[in-house]
Amino acid sequence: MRILTSDLYIYCDDLIQEANELYEIAKYKELYKTDLNYIETMNKYINSYDKFKEKQIKQYITDLKDYIK
């Protein structure tokens, strides 16, 4: 099995900061309970660790942007 670059755990302080800013906006939108639970859980998760899979944090940011629309 090949490990892709997007599967590696990386330091992503800039992405965490962007996600936190988007989270602050998204949490005040009218979201379904499951969506709100998802963004709250992910926010706690990304603020508890310093390394993440790049594709995972980028997907979370994409999701937050969709919730804000």
FENDA-V488594 format. One record per run of one state. SS is the DSSP state (2 for helix, 1 for strand, 0 for the rest). FROM is the first residue (numbers start at 0). TO is the last residue. If there is no record, write none. Layout:
{{SS,FROM,TO} {SS,FROM,TO}}
This chain:
{{0,0,3} {2,4,6} {0,7,7} {1,8,10} {0,11,11} {2,12,25} {0,26,31} {2,32,45} {0,46,49} {1,50,52} {2,53,67} {0,68,68}}
